[in-house]
Amino acid sequence: VYVYPNITLVKYKGLNIAKEEASVTDEEVKEEVNRLVEAKATLVNVDRAIIEGDTVIFDFKGKLNGEEFQGGSATNYSLVIGSKMFIPGFEDQMIGLKVNEEKTLKLRFPDNYTADLAGKDVDFEVKIHEIKESRPAVLNDEFAASLGYENVSDVASLFKHVKQQI
């Protein structure tokens, strides 16, 4: 059996609440539209050496004293060069490599890494499969309409929509 509490209604009609108007600057709207454009960027394969900012698809195999170590290998791994997702020096040593090139990276794990690898010298064998460059979307009426927002069919209506959303 459920026991329901007794509820006494208090005066709730006629309450005056001040509605605050939000102010949105044109700069805030422009920044948000730019974020939308950047989010719709595409990755395109390029035929050149790796530069910072590229997305690279590669294999790597880490070796400590000539022996592979657990968690130190992957195939078809995707990495944005410059993201600092790997240990210091890893991404820097990949800059300049081209598709199908292989290289052994000579590195040292940071002292604050896991106990079994901290401060140790290691080699990472890498093989590059793809180099992709980020190409931003173009802010035009077609882009604005492609976002699928209600009543947005061109750049002007996109700015209006974004301002309202902010």
N, C-alpha and C positions, 0 to 999 in steps of 0.2 A: 504494500500500500504506500503510495506516495503522499507525502505531506506537503501541501503547498503553503507558501508564506502568505500572510496577510499583507496586502499592499494598499497603502493609503496614497491617493493621488494628491499632489500639491499643485498649486497654481502654475501652469505652464503656458497658458495662452496670454498673449499680450506682452511677453517679455521683449525688451528692446536689446538687440545685439548689434553692435557696431560692425559693419562689414568693411574690412580693410581692402583697399584696392592695391593690387600688386603693380609695381612699376617695372617695366621690362625695357632695357635699352636696346637700341638697334645693334650694338656690338654683341650683346648676349644672343640675339637672334641669329646674327651672322655666324657666331661661333658654333651654335647648335646646328645650323645648316651645313657648315663645313664638316662637322663631325659625321653628319649623315652621308655626305659625299665621300669622306674617307672610309667610312664603314662599308661602302659599296665598291671599294677598290677591287680590282681583279689582279690575279697573279698571272704573268705572262712569261713563258720560257724565253730566255735570252741566250745568245751565243757569244759570250765574252767571259772574262775572268770575274770571279766573285768580288763584290764590293760591299761595304757596310750597308745594311738595310735589305740586302737580298735574302730571299728564302731559298735555302739549299736543301736538296734531298740527297742524302748520303748514307753510306754504311760506315760504322766505326767499330774498332776492336781495341779495347784497352788491355795493356800488358804491364804487369809488375814483375820485374826480374825475368822477363821473357815468357812468363806464364799469364794466360788470360785470367782476369779476376771477375768475380760475380758482379753482375750489374754494369759491367763496363763495355758491353757490346750491343749493337742494334743494327737492323737493316732498314733501308728506306726511311731513315729518320728525317724529320722536317725541322729545320732550325732557322730562325731569323738571325742573320749575322749582326752582332752588335747588341743583342738582347741580354747578354751576360748570363745565359741560362747554364752554361758550362763553366768549368773551372777557369781561372784567369789564364789567358794566353791561347786557349783552345780556338776560339773564334778568330782571334787576330791572326793565327798561323794559317787559317783557311783562306784568308783574303789573297787573291791573286791566282787561286787554283781555277782550272777550267773543267768542263764536263769530261768524264772518264779519266781524269788525273787521279793519281794516288800519292799519298804523302804520309810519312810517319812524323807525328807531332811529338816533340819532346817537352814534357810538362812536369810540374811538381804540384801535388795536391796541397791545398792550404793547410796550415797547422791546426786549424779549427775544424777540419773535416772529420769523418768517422774514424774511430781509433785505428782500424786496420789499414787505412790509407793516408792518414794525416801526415803531411810533411814528406811523403815518399815520392821519388822520381818514377814516372811512368811514361810509356810510349802509347800513343793512340794511332793506329793505322786507319786512315780514312780513304774512301773512294767516293768521288763526286758523281752523282747520277743526273741531277738537274739543277739548274740555276734559274730562279724566277725573280722577276722584278715586279714590284707593286705599281700598278697603273691606276691612278685615281679615276673615279667616275667624272663625267663632265656635267657641270651644273647647267642644265638647259630645260626647256619645257618637257621634253621626252623623259628626262630623268625624274623630274618632279611628278609627272603623271604615273611613272612606273612604281612609285612608292606605295600606291594603293590607298592613300589617305582620302577620305570622303571630301568632296568638293575641292580637291587639289588637282589642277590640270596644267598648271604652268608655274614658272618660278615665282611670280608675284603671289599667287595663292598659296604656294609652299611657305613663303616667308610669313604670310598672314597666319597660316595654320600653326607654324612653329611658335610664333609670338603668343598665340592664344594658349598653346600647350604649356609654355613656360609660365 
